[in-house]
Amino acid sequence: MYVYAQASTNKIQENAGMMTEAEIETVESRADVITYTVLAEMEHFQRNRVVDFEVYMQRYLHGQIAFYRQVCNVM
């Protein structure tokens, strides 16, 4: 994420002579919004990934338990 923020800062600095102060503030504001949005999406994805992994593992382990109970009952 730092790379994108740094890239936008570099781009602003390169074009600073051609932009007004208001345009620079607008670009910085938009870059901040995008950065925070992406960070929020990454956090949301991470939380969902952890919860989904827990659910998948529980289902897998319950399936393993059921399978081995069935194997023991057959013998």
TIVO-2410 file (N, C-alpha, C; in nm, 3 decimals):
# residues 75
REC num residu      c1      c2      c3 atome chaine
REC   1      M   0.082  -0.118   0.000     N      A
REC   1      M   0.000   0.000   0.000    CA      A
REC   1      M   0.086   0.124   0.000     C      A
REC   2      Y   0.196   0.118   0.069     N      A
REC   2      Y   0.287   0.232   0.076    CA      A
REC   2      Y   0.336   0.271  -0.062     C      A
REC   3      V   0.354   0.173  -0.151     N      A
REC   3      V   0.404   0.199  -0.286    CA      A
REC   3      V   0.308   0.290  -0.361     C      A
REC   4      Y   0.178   0.265  -0.348     N      A
REC   4      Y   0.080   0.347  -0.420    CA      A
REC   4      Y   0.077   0.489  -0.366     C      A
REC   5      A   0.083   0.503  -0.236     N      A
REC   5      A   0.084   0.637  -0.177    CA      A
REC   5      A   0.210   0.713  -0.220     C      A
REC   6      Q   0.322   0.642  -0.223     N      A
REC   6      Q   0.447   0.705  -0.264    CA      A
REC   6      Q   0.442   0.743  -0.412     C      A
REC   7      A   0.382   0.657  -0.494     N      A
REC   7      A   0.371   0.685  -0.638    CA      A
REC   7      A   0.286   0.809  -0.663     C      A
REC   8      S   0.176   0.822  -0.592     N      A
REC   8      S   0.092   0.940  -0.611    CA      A
REC   8      S   0.163   1.066  -0.563     C      A
REC   9      T   0.239   1.056  -0.454     N      A
REC   9      T   0.316   1.170  -0.405    CA      A
REC   9      T   0.422   1.210  -0.506     C      A
REC  10      N   0.489   1.111  -0.565     N      A
REC  10      N   0.589   1.140  -0.667    CA      A
REC  10      N   0.528   1.207  -0.789     C      A
REC  11      K   0.411   1.159  -0.829     N      A
REC  11      K   0.343   1.215  -0.946    CA      A
REC  11      K   0.304   1.360  -0.920     C      A
REC  12      I   0.257   1.388  -0.800     N      A
REC  12      I   0.220   1.525  -0.765    CA      A
REC  12      I   0.343   1.614  -0.769     C      A
REC  13      Q   0.453   1.566  -0.716     N      A
REC  13      Q   0.576   1.646  -0.715    CA      A
REC  13      Q   0.627   1.672  -0.857     C      A
REC  14      E   0.615   1.572  -0.946     N      A
REC  14      E   0.659   1.589  -1.084    CA      A
REC  14      E   0.578   1.697  -1.156     C      A
REC  15      N   0.448   1.703  -1.127     N      A
REC  15      N   0.359   1.793  -1.198    CA      A
REC  15      N   0.323   1.917  -1.117     C      A
REC  16      A   0.391   1.938  -1.006     N      A
REC  16      A   0.356   2.050  -0.917    CA      A
REC  16      A   0.365   2.185  -0.989     C      A
REC  17      G   0.458   2.201  -1.078     N      A
REC  17      G   0.471   2.328  -1.148    CA      A
REC  17      G   0.356   2.358  -1.242     C      A
REC  18      M   0.287   2.254  -1.287     N      A
REC  18      M   0.176   2.270  -1.381    CA      A
REC  18      M   0.040   2.272  -1.313     C      A
REC  19      M   0.037   2.254  -1.181     N      A
REC  19      M  -0.090   2.245  -1.110    CA      A
REC  19      M  -0.102   2.359  -1.010     C      A
REC  20      T  -0.227   2.399  -0.990     N      A
REC  20      T  -0.252   2.500  -0.887    CA      A
REC  20      T  -0.254   2.432  -0.751     C      A
REC  21      E  -0.249   2.511  -0.647     N      A
REC  21      E  -0.253   2.457  -0.511    CA      A
REC  21      E  -0.383   2.381  -0.487     C      A
REC  22      A  -0.494   2.432  -0.539     N      A
REC  22      A  -0.624   2.365  -0.523    CA      A
REC  22      A  -0.625   2.230  -0.594     C      A
REC  23      E  -0.564   2.222  -0.713     N      A
REC  23      E  -0.558   2.095  -0.786    CA      A
REC  23      E  -0.472   1.994  -0.711     C      A
REC  24      I  -0.362   2.041  -0.655     N      A
REC  24      I  -0.275   1.952  -0.578    CA      A
REC  24      I  -0.350   1.897  -0.457     C      A
REC  25      E  -0.423   1.983  -0.388     N      A
REC  25      E  -0.500   1.937  -0.272    CA      A
REC  25      E  -0.607   1.838  -0.313     C      A
REC  26      T  -0.671   1.862  -0.427     N      A
REC  26      T  -0.774   1.770  -0.476    CA      A
REC  26      T  -0.713   1.633  -0.508     C      A
REC  27      V  -0.599   1.632  -0.575     N      A
REC  27      V  -0.534   1.506  -0.610    CA      A
REC  27      V  -0.491   1.433  -0.483     C      A
REC  28      E  -0.433   1.504  -0.389     N      A
REC  28      E  -0.392   1.442  -0.263    CA      A
REC  28      E  -0.511   1.385  -0.188     C      A
REC  29      S  -0.621   1.460  -0.188     N      A
REC  29      S  -0.742   1.413  -0.120    CA      A
REC  29      S  -0.795   1.285  -0.185     C      A
REC  30      R  -0.798   1.284  -0.317     N      A
REC  30      R  -0.846   1.164  -0.388    CA      A
REC  30      R  -0.754   1.046  -0.363     C      A
REC  31      A  -0.624   1.071  -0.363     N      A
REC  31      A  -0.529   0.963  -0.336    CA      A
REC  31      A  -0.549   0.907  -0.195     C      A
REC  32      D  -0.575   0.995  -0.099     N      A
REC  32      D  -0.601   0.950   0.038    CA      A
REC  32      D  -0.727   0.865   0.044     C      A
REC  33      V  -0.832   0.907  -0.026     N      A
REC  33      V  -0.957   0.831  -0.026    CA      A
REC  33      V  -0.934   0.692  -0.083     C      A
REC  34      I  -0.862   0.685  -0.194     N      A
REC  34      I  -0.834   0.555  -0.256    CA      A
REC  34      I  -0.751   0.468  -0.162     C      A
REC  35      T  -0.651   0.527  -0.100     N      A
REC  35      T  -0.565   0.452  -0.009    CA      A
REC  35      T  -0.645   0.395   0.107     C      A
REC  36      Y  -0.727   0.479   0.170     N      A
REC  36      Y  -0.806   0.432   0.284    CA      A
REC  36      Y  -0.911   0.329   0.243     C      A
REC  37      T  -0.967   0.346   0.123     N      A
REC  37      T  -1.065   0.250   0.074    CA      A
REC  37      T  -1.001   0.113   0.052     C      A
REC  38      V  -0.884   0.113  -0.011     N      A
REC  38      V  -0.814  -0.014  -0.036    CA      A
REC  38      V  -0.775  -0.080   0.096     C      A
REC  39      L  -0.727   0.000   0.192     N      A
REC  39      L  -0.691  -0.056   0.322    CA      A
REC  39      L  -0.813  -0.117   0.392     C      A
REC  40      A  -0.927  -0.049   0.382     N      A
REC  40      A  -1.050  -0.102   0.443    CA      A
REC  40      A  -1.092  -0.231   0.375     C      A
REC  41      E  -1.081  -0.237   0.243     N      A
REC  41      E  -1.115  -0.359   0.171    CA      A
REC  41      E  -1.022  -0.474   0.209     C      A
REC  42      M  -0.894  -0.443   0.223     N      A
REC  42      M  -0.798  -0.546   0.263    CA      A
REC  42      M  -0.830  -0.598   0.403     C      A
REC  43      E  -0.864  -0.511   0.494     N      A
REC  43      E  -0.900  -0.552   0.630    CA      A
REC  43      E  -1.026  -0.638   0.629     C      A
REC  44      H  -1.126  -0.598   0.551     N      A
REC  44      H  -1.250  -0.674   0.539    CA      A
REC  44      H  -1.221  -0.814   0.481     C      A
REC  45      F  -1.141  -0.819   0.376     N      A
REC  45      F  -1.105  -0.947   0.316    CA      A
REC  45      F  -1.033  -1.037   0.416     C      A
REC  46      Q  -0.940  -0.979   0.488     N      A
REC  46      Q  -0.863  -1.057   0.587    CA      A
REC  46      Q  -0.954  -1.116   0.694     C      A
REC  47      R  -1.045  -1.034   0.746     N      A
REC  47      R  -1.138  -1.085   0.849    CA      A
REC  47      R  -1.224  -1.198   0.795     C      A
REC  48      N  -1.277  -1.180   0.675     N      A
REC  48      N  -1.360  -1.285   0.615    CA      A
REC  48      N  -1.280  -1.410   0.588     C      A
REC  49      R  -1.155  -1.395   0.545     N      A
REC  49      R  -1.069  -1.509   0.517    CA      A
REC  49      R  -1.045  -1.591   0.643     C      A
REC  50      V  -1.022  -1.524   0.754     N      A
REC  50      V  -0.998  -1.595   0.881    CA      A
REC  50      V  -1.123  -1.671   0.924     C      A
REC  51      V  -1.237  -1.605   0.916     N      A
REC  51      V  -1.363  -1.671   0.956    CA      A
REC  51      V  -1.391  -1.789   0.863     C      A
REC  52      D  -1.376  -1.768   0.732     N      A
REC  52      D  -1.402  -1.877   0.637    CA      A
REC  52      D  -1.309  -1.994   0.661     C      A
REC  53      F  -1.183  -1.968   0.689     N      A
REC  53      F  -1.087  -2.077   0.714    CA      A
REC  53      F  -1.128  -2.157   0.837     C      A
REC  54      E  -1.171  -2.088   0.941     N      A
REC  54      E  -1.215  -2.158   1.062    CA      A
REC  54      E  -1.334  -2.248   1.031     C      A
REC  55      V  -1.430  -2.198   0.956     N      A
REC  55      V  -1.549  -2.277   0.920    CA      A
REC  55      V  -1.508  -2.398   0.837     C      A
REC  56      Y  -1.422  -2.376   0.736     N      A
REC  56      Y  -1.378  -2.488   0.653    CA      A
REC  56      Y  -1.306  -2.594   0.734     C      A
REC  57      M  -1.219  -2.553   0.824     N      A
REC  57      M  -1.146  -2.649   0.906    CA      A
REC  57      M  -1.239  -2.727   0.998     C      A
REC  58      Q  -1.337  -2.659   1.056     N      A
REC  58      Q  -1.433  -2.728   1.142    CA      A
REC  58      Q  -1.511  -2.833   1.063     C      A
REC  59      R  -1.556  -2.796   0.944     N      A
REC  59      R  -1.628  -2.891   0.860    CA      A
REC  59      R  -1.539  -3.010   0.823     C      A
REC  60      Y  -1.417  -2.981   0.788     N      A
REC  60      Y  -1.323  -3.087   0.751    CA      A
REC  60      Y  -1.302  -3.182   0.869     C      A
REC  61      L  -1.276  -3.126   0.987     N      A
REC  61      L  -1.251  -3.211   1.104    CA      A
REC  61      L  -1.375  -3.291   1.143     C      A
REC  62      H  -1.492  -3.230   1.135     N      A
REC  62      H  -1.615  -3.306   1.164    CA      A
REC  62      H  -1.632  -3.420   1.063     C      A
REC  63      G  -1.599  -3.394   0.938     N      A
REC  63      G  -1.604  -3.499   0.836    CA      A
REC  63      G  -1.506  -3.611   0.865     C      A
REC  64      Q  -1.386  -3.575   0.909     N      A
REC  64      Q  -1.286  -3.675   0.944    CA      A
REC  64      Q  -1.333  -3.759   1.063     C      A
REC  65      I  -1.389  -3.695   1.163     N      A
REC  65      I  -1.440  -3.767   1.280    CA      A
REC  65      I  -1.550  -3.864   1.238     C      A
REC  66      A  -1.643  -3.816   1.155     N      A
REC  66      A  -1.753  -3.902   1.109    CA      A
REC  66      A  -1.699  -4.020   1.029     C      A
REC  67      F  -1.602  -3.994   0.943     N      A
REC  67      F  -1.543  -4.101   0.862    CA      A
REC  67      F  -1.479  -4.207   0.950     C      A
REC  68      Y  -1.398  -4.166   1.043     N      A
REC  68      Y  -1.328  -4.265   1.128    CA      A
REC  68      Y  -1.424  -4.336   1.224     C      A
REC  69      R  -1.529  -4.270   1.265     N      A
REC  69      R  -1.632  -4.341   1.346    CA      A
REC  69      R  -1.697  -4.449   1.262     C      A
REC  70      Q  -1.725  -4.414   1.136     N      A
REC  70      Q  -1.786  -4.511   1.046    CA      A
REC  70      Q  -1.691  -4.629   1.022     C      A
REC  71      V  -1.565  -4.600   1.003     N      A
REC  71      V  -1.465  -4.706   0.982    CA      A
REC  71      V  -1.458  -4.796   1.106     C      A
REC  72      C  -1.461  -4.739   1.224     N      A
REC  72      C  -1.454  -4.818   1.347    CA      A
REC  72      C  -1.580  -4.902   1.366     C      A
REC  73      N  -1.695  -4.850   1.326     N      A
REC  73      N  -1.820  -4.924   1.341    CA      A
REC  73      N  -1.829  -5.040   1.243     C      A
REC  74      V  -1.766  -5.029   1.129     N      A
REC  74      V  -1.771  -5.134   1.027    CA      A
REC  74      V  -1.688  -5.254   1.072     C      A
REC  75      M  -1.578  -5.228   1.137     N      A
REC  75      M  -1.488  -5.336   1.178    CA      A
REC  75      M  -1.552  -5.412   1.286     C      A
***
